[in-house]
């Protein structure tokens, strides 16, 4: 009996050891070799150095986007101090909107002007069609965007509450959740829905999943053109990115499993058929969900690292352009994917820093 007990104990320990070893091995299955990780970090440094040294050459919008994203990724105050120049322009625009908001005719005119300004490209025509007969809703969506831009810096316009009251009754839900609108503006739909939440208007985030599944059923993927497939991917990535408040916080992997699983199942087609900015965003979705090791994530890292031009130190456009401003979004995504931080930083909240607050319009100084 004693021998039997010893034998049982030995077998039990061996099984436990085998199980632990198996789990450990499985956990490390997708860990990149240190040499590969270092290569990716070096590539990220090349992108950052290129954009830092050419920052003054960027357009105003590209400067703000780059500075805000780099602050959230690095926490370096230098980037916070470089951001916020757009606040004056946004504030002036919102002042003008506040003065005219009560006029339905004015709102309709603003919306129509925005629709008329859309291009006559394939995408532009699709968007015009989706917006046809929507009265002032295109203006309402642009107002949401302007409010969200201020919210990025922790700022509320003096007319914020009046804007919120107007948006609550603007009837945006059915438009945003419609298949036609998602087909035309997939990424923007995710953005608008989360901006409405962050600016205190309404929370429709739970409606995004059924709306996207209705607009783009997975079993119809084979029927999607390359453009439609990319639009779907953009929309899915932006649900995750918007939930993170654009690289300010991690998201729930469980809540977004339907998106992450979709990327996993379509990995080969994504590599073959999508653009680099989408590929980078897909990788970032895994990182934001705190999934640091995954074959799809590794695939996106490789394709992005390989896409960085050896001499120009950036990911070029599809046409081969090295324009810094038009490529800023693509390249800040590439940097983030290849050098993901251990901690994300919220802000930059300009109102909380005395020196930065002093540079804001007088209306925010009180």
C-alpha positions as CSV (number, residue, x, y, z in Angstrom):
1,X,0.0,0.0,0.0
2,X,2.9,2.3,0.8
3,X,4.5,1.6,-2.5
4,X,1.2,2.2,-4.3
5,X,0.9,5.6,-2.6
6,X,4.4,6.6,-3.6
7,X,3.7,5.5,-7.1
8,X,0.5,7.5,-7.2
9,X,2.2,10.6,-5.9
10,X,5.0,10.3,-8.5
11,X,2.5,9.9,-11.3
12,X,0.4,12.8,-10.0
13,X,3.4,15.2,-9.8
14,X,4.5,14.1,-13.3
15,X,1.1,14.9,-14.7
16,X,1.0,18.3,-12.9
17,X,4.5,19.1,-14.2
18,X,3.5,18.1,-17.7
19,X,0.4,20.3,-17.6
20,X,2.3,23.3,-16.3
21,X,4.9,22.9,-18.9
22,X,2.3,22.6,-21.6
23,X,0.5,25.8,-20.5
24,X,3.9,27.6,-20.2
25,X,4.9,26.4,-23.7
26,X,1.5,27.5,-25.1
27,X,1.8,30.9,-23.5
28,X,5.2,31.4,-25.1
29,X,4.2,30.0,-28.5
30,X,3.7,33.4,-30.1
31,X,6.3,35.4,-28.2
32,X,8.5,37.1,-30.8
33,X,12.3,36.4,-30.5
34,X,14.2,39.2,-28.8
35,X,16.1,39.9,-32.0
36,X,12.8,40.5,-33.9
37,X,11.4,42.7,-31.1
38,X,14.6,44.8,-31.2
39,X,14.3,45.2,-34.9
40,X,10.8,46.5,-34.6
41,X,11.8,48.9,-31.9
42,X,14.5,50.2,-34.1
43,X,12.1,50.7,-37.0
44,X,9.7,52.6,-34.6
45,X,12.6,54.9,-33.6
46,X,13.3,55.7,-37.2
47,X,9.7,56.7,-37.8
48,X,9.6,58.8,-34.6
49,X,12.9,60.5,-35.3
50,X,11.8,61.3,-38.9
51,X,8.6,62.9,-37.8
52,X,10.0,64.7,-34.8
53,X,12.7,66.2,-36.9
54,X,10.2,67.3,-39.5
55,X,7.4,68.3,-37.2
56,X,7.4,72.0,-38.3
57,X,6.8,70.8,-41.9
58,X,3.5,69.1,-41.0
59,X,0.1,70.8,-41.7
60,X,-1.6,72.2,-38.6
61,X,-4.1,69.2,-38.4
62,X,-1.3,66.7,-38.8
63,X,0.8,68.4,-36.1
64,X,-2.1,68.3,-33.6
65,X,-2.9,64.6,-34.4
66,X,0.7,63.6,-34.1
67,X,1.3,65.5,-30.9
68,X,-1.8,64.2,-29.2
69,X,-1.2,60.6,-30.2
70,X,2.5,60.7,-29.2
71,X,1.6,62.2,-25.8
72,X,-0.8,59.3,-25.2
73,X,1.8,56.8,-26.2
74,X,4.8,58.3,-24.4
75,X,3.5,60.7,-21.7
76,X,6.2,63.1,-22.6
77,X,5.1,66.7,-21.8
78,X,6.9,68.0,-24.9
79,X,4.1,66.5,-27.0
80,X,1.4,68.0,-24.8
81,X,3.0,71.4,-25.2
82,X,3.0,71.1,-29.0
83,X,-0.8,70.3,-29.1
84,X,-3.9,72.4,-28.9
85,X,-3.2,75.1,-31.6
86,X,-6.5,74.1,-33.2
87,X,-8.5,75.1,-30.1
88,X,-8.7,78.7,-31.4
89,X,-10.1,77.7,-34.7
90,X,-12.6,75.2,-33.2
91,X,-13.7,77.8,-30.6
92,X,-14.4,80.4,-33.3
93,X,-16.4,77.9,-35.3
94,X,-18.5,76.9,-32.3
95,X,-19.1,80.5,-31.4
96,X,-20.5,81.0,-34.9
97,X,-22.6,77.8,-34.6
98,X,-24.0,78.9,-31.2
99,X,-25.2,82.2,-32.6
100,X,-27.1,80.5,-35.4
101,X,-28.1,77.2,-33.9
102,X,-31.8,78.1,-33.4
103,X,-32.3,78.7,-37.1
104,X,-33.5,75.5,-38.9
105,X,-32.9,77.2,-42.3
106,X,-29.4,78.0,-41.4
107,X,-28.7,74.5,-40.1
108,X,-30.1,73.0,-43.3
109,X,-28.0,75.3,-45.4
110,X,-24.8,74.4,-43.5
111,X,-25.6,70.7,-44.0
112,X,-26.3,71.0,-47.7
113,X,-23.0,73.0,-48.2
114,X,-21.1,70.1,-46.5
115,X,-22.8,67.6,-48.7
116,X,-22.2,69.6,-51.8
117,X,-18.5,69.8,-50.9
118,X,-18.1,66.0,-51.1
119,X,-16.0,64.8,-54.0
120,X,-17.4,63.1,-57.1
121,X,-15.2,60.0,-56.5
122,X,-16.8,56.6,-55.9
123,X,-16.7,57.1,-52.1
124,X,-18.0,60.7,-52.4
125,X,-20.9,59.6,-54.5
126,X,-21.7,56.9,-52.0
127,X,-21.7,59.4,-49.2
128,X,-23.9,61.9,-51.0
129,X,-26.4,59.2,-51.6
130,X,-26.4,58.2,-48.0
131,X,-26.9,61.8,-46.9
132,X,-29.6,62.6,-49.4
133,X,-32.7,64.1,-47.7
134,X,-31.3,64.0,-44.2
135,X,-32.0,67.7,-43.5
136,X,-29.6,69.2,-41.0
137,X,-28.1,65.9,-39.8
138,X,-24.8,66.3,-41.7
139,X,-24.3,69.6,-39.8
140,X,-25.2,67.9,-36.5
141,X,-22.6,65.2,-37.1
142,X,-19.9,67.9,-37.8
143,X,-20.9,69.6,-34.6
144,X,-20.3,66.4,-32.7
145,X,-16.9,66.2,-34.3
146,X,-16.0,69.7,-33.3
147,X,-17.1,69.1,-29.7
148,X,-15.1,65.9,-29.6
149,X,-12.0,67.8,-30.7
150,X,-12.3,70.1,-27.7
151,X,-13.0,67.1,-25.5
152,X,-9.7,65.6,-26.5
153,X,-8.0,68.5,-24.6
154,X,-10.5,68.3,-21.6
155,X,-12.3,71.5,-22.8
156,X,-16.0,72.3,-23.1
157,X,-17.2,75.3,-25.1
158,X,-19.5,77.7,-23.2
159,X,-22.3,76.6,-25.5
160,X,-21.8,72.9,-24.7
161,X,-25.1,72.3,-22.9
162,X,-27.1,74.0,-25.7
163,X,-25.3,71.9,-28.3
164,X,-26.0,68.8,-26.3
165,X,-29.7,69.7,-26.1
166,X,-29.9,70.2,-29.8
167,X,-28.1,66.9,-30.6
168,X,-30.4,64.9,-28.3
169,X,-33.3,65.8,-30.6
170,X,-31.4,65.7,-33.9
171,X,-32.6,62.2,-34.8
172,X,-29.2,60.8,-35.5
173,X,-29.7,57.2,-34.4
174,X,-31.4,55.7,-37.4
175,X,-29.0,57.4,-39.8
176,X,-25.9,56.2,-38.0
177,X,-27.2,52.6,-37.7
178,X,-28.5,52.3,-41.2
179,X,-26.7,49.9,-43.6
180,X,-26.3,52.6,-46.3
181,X,-24.6,55.0,-43.9
182,X,-22.3,52.3,-42.6
183,X,-21.4,51.3,-46.2
184,X,-20.4,54.9,-46.8
185,X,-18.9,55.9,-43.4
186,X,-18.0,52.7,-41.4
187,X,-15.1,54.1,-39.4
188,X,-16.9,57.5,-38.9
189,X,-20.0,55.7,-37.5
190,X,-17.9,54.2,-34.8
191,X,-16.3,57.6,-34.1
192,X,-19.6,59.5,-34.0
193,X,-21.2,57.0,-31.7
194,X,-18.4,57.1,-29.2
195,X,-18.0,60.9,-29.5
196,X,-21.7,61.2,-28.6
197,X,-21.0,59.2,-25.5
198,X,-17.9,61.1,-24.5
199,X,-19.4,64.5,-25.0
200,X,-22.4,63.5,-22.8
201,X,-25.1,63.4,-25.4
202,X,-26.2,59.8,-25.5
203,X,-24.8,56.3,-25.3
204,X,-25.6,54.1,-28.4
205,X,-22.4,52.0,-28.2
206,X,-24.4,48.8,-27.6
207,X,-26.2,49.2,-30.9
208,X,-23.0,49.1,-33.0
209,X,-22.6,45.4,-33.1
210,X,-26.0,44.5,-34.5
211,X,-25.9,47.5,-36.9
212,X,-22.5,46.3,-38.3
213,X,-23.7,42.7,-38.5
214,X,-26.7,43.8,-40.4
215,X,-24.7,46.1,-42.8
216,X,-21.9,43.6,-43.3
217,X,-22.9,40.0,-42.5
218,X,-19.8,37.8,-42.2
219,X,-21.3,35.1,-44.4
220,X,-21.5,37.6,-47.3
221,X,-17.7,38.5,-47.1
222,X,-17.0,36.7,-50.4
223,X,-19.3,39.2,-52.2
224,X,-17.4,42.2,-50.9
225,X,-15.2,44.2,-53.3
226,X,-11.7,45.2,-52.0
227,X,-13.0,48.7,-51.2
228,X,-16.0,47.3,-49.3
229,X,-13.8,44.9,-47.4
230,X,-11.5,47.7,-46.4
231,X,-14.4,49.8,-45.3
232,X,-15.7,47.0,-43.1
233,X,-12.3,46.5,-41.6
234,X,-12.0,50.3,-40.9
235,X,-15.4,50.3,-39.1
236,X,-14.5,47.3,-37.0
237,X,-11.1,48.7,-36.0
238,X,-12.6,52.0,-35.1
239,X,-15.1,50.5,-32.7
240,X,-12.1,49.2,-30.7
241,X,-10.0,52.4,-31.1
242,X,-13.0,54.6,-30.2
243,X,-13.7,52.5,-27.1
244,X,-10.1,53.1,-26.0
245,X,-10.9,56.9,-26.4
246,X,-8.1,56.8,-29.0
247,X,-5.2,55.2,-27.1
248,X,-6.1,56.6,-23.7
249,X,-7.3,53.3,-22.0
250,X,-7.4,49.6,-22.6
251,X,-10.6,47.8,-23.7
252,X,-12.3,44.6,-22.9
253,X,-11.1,41.6,-25.0
254,X,-14.4,39.8,-24.1
255,X,-16.6,42.7,-25.3
256,X,-14.7,42.9,-28.6
257,X,-14.1,39.2,-29.1
258,X,-16.5,39.2,-32.1
259,X,-14.1,41.8,-33.8
260,X,-10.8,40.1,-32.8
261,X,-12.1,36.7,-33.9
262,X,-13.1,38.2,-37.2
263,X,-9.6,39.5,-37.8
264,X,-8.1,36.2,-36.8
265,X,-10.3,34.3,-39.3
266,X,-9.6,36.8,-42.1
267,X,-5.8,37.2,-41.4
268,X,-4.6,36.1,-44.8
269,X,-7.1,38.2,-46.7
270,X,-6.2,41.2,-44.5
271,X,-2.5,40.9,-45.3
272,X,-3.2,40.5,-49.0
273,X,-6.1,43.0,-49.6
274,X,-5.9,45.8,-47.0
275,X,-3.9,49.0,-46.7
276,X,-1.1,49.5,-44.1
277,X,-3.0,51.9,-41.9
278,X,-5.8,49.3,-41.6
279,X,-3.2,46.5,-40.9
280,X,-1.6,48.7,-38.2
281,X,-5.0,49.4,-36.6
282,X,-5.9,45.7,-36.5
283,X,-2.7,45.0,-34.6
284,X,-3.4,47.8,-32.3
285,X,-6.9,46.4,-31.5
286,X,-5.2,43.3,-30.0
287,X,-2.8,45.4,-28.0
288,X,-5.6,47.7,-26.7
289,X,-7.4,44.5,-25.6
290,X,-4.2,43.6,-23.7
291,X,-3.4,40.7,-26.0
292,X,0.3,41.0,-26.4
293,X,1.0,37.7,-28.1
294,X,-1.2,36.5,-31.0
295,X,-0.4,35.2,-34.5
296,X,-2.6,37.9,-36.1
297,X,-0.8,40.6,-34.1
298,X,2.6,39.2,-35.1
299,X,1.5,39.1,-38.8
300,X,0.5,42.8,-38.7
301,X,3.8,43.8,-37.0
302,X,5.8,42.0,-39.7
303,X,3.9,43.5,-42.6
304,X,4.1,47.0,-41.1
305,X,7.8,46.7,-40.3
306,X,8.5,45.5,-43.8
307,X,6.5,48.4,-45.3
308,X,8.8,51.1,-43.7
309,X,11.0,52.5,-46.5
310,X,14.7,51.9,-45.7
311,X,15.8,55.4,-46.7
312,X,12.7,57.6,-46.1
313,X,12.0,56.1,-42.7
314,X,8.2,56.0,-43.1
315,X,5.4,53.9,-44.5
316,X,4.8,55.4,-48.0
317,X,1.3,55.7,-49.5
318,X,-0.1,53.2,-51.9
319,X,1.1,55.4,-54.7
320,X,4.6,55.7,-53.2
321,X,4.2,59.2,-51.9
322,X,6.4,60.3,-49.0
323,X,4.3,63.4,-48.1
324,X,4.7,63.9,-44.4
325,X,1.3,65.4,-43.6
326,X,-0.9,62.9,-45.6
327,X,1.2,60.1,-44.2
328,X,1.2,61.2,-40.6
329,X,-1.8,59.1,-39.5
330,X,-0.4,56.0,-41.2
331,X,3.0,56.4,-39.6
332,X,1.9,57.2,-36.1
333,X,-0.1,54.0,-36.2
334,X,3.0,52.1,-37.4
335,X,5.1,53.6,-34.6
336,X,2.5,52.6,-32.0
337,X,2.2,49.0,-33.3
338,X,6.0,48.5,-33.3
339,X,6.7,50.2,-30.0
340,X,3.6,49.7,-27.8
341,X,4.0,51.2,-24.4
342,X,3.5,49.5,-21.0
343,X,1.2,52.3,-20.0
344,X,-1.1,54.6,-21.9
345,X,-1.5,58.3,-20.9
346,X,-4.8,60.2,-20.8
347,X,-5.0,63.7,-22.2
348,X,-3.3,66.0,-22.9
349,X,-5.7,68.0,-20.7
350,X,-4.6,71.6,-21.3
351,X,-6.9,73.1,-18.7
352,X,-4.9,71.3,-15.9
353,X,-1.6,72.9,-16.8
354,X,-1.3,76.6,-15.9
355,X,1.1,77.4,-18.7
356,X,-0.9,75.6,-21.4
357,X,-4.2,77.0,-20.1
358,X,-2.8,80.5,-20.4
359,X,-2.3,79.9,-24.1
360,X,-6.0,79.0,-24.6
361,X,-8.7,81.5,-25.8
362,X,-9.8,83.9,-23.1
363,X,-13.2,82.2,-22.7
364,X,-11.5,79.3,-21.0
365,X,-9.4,81.4,-18.6
366,X,-12.1,81.9,-16.0
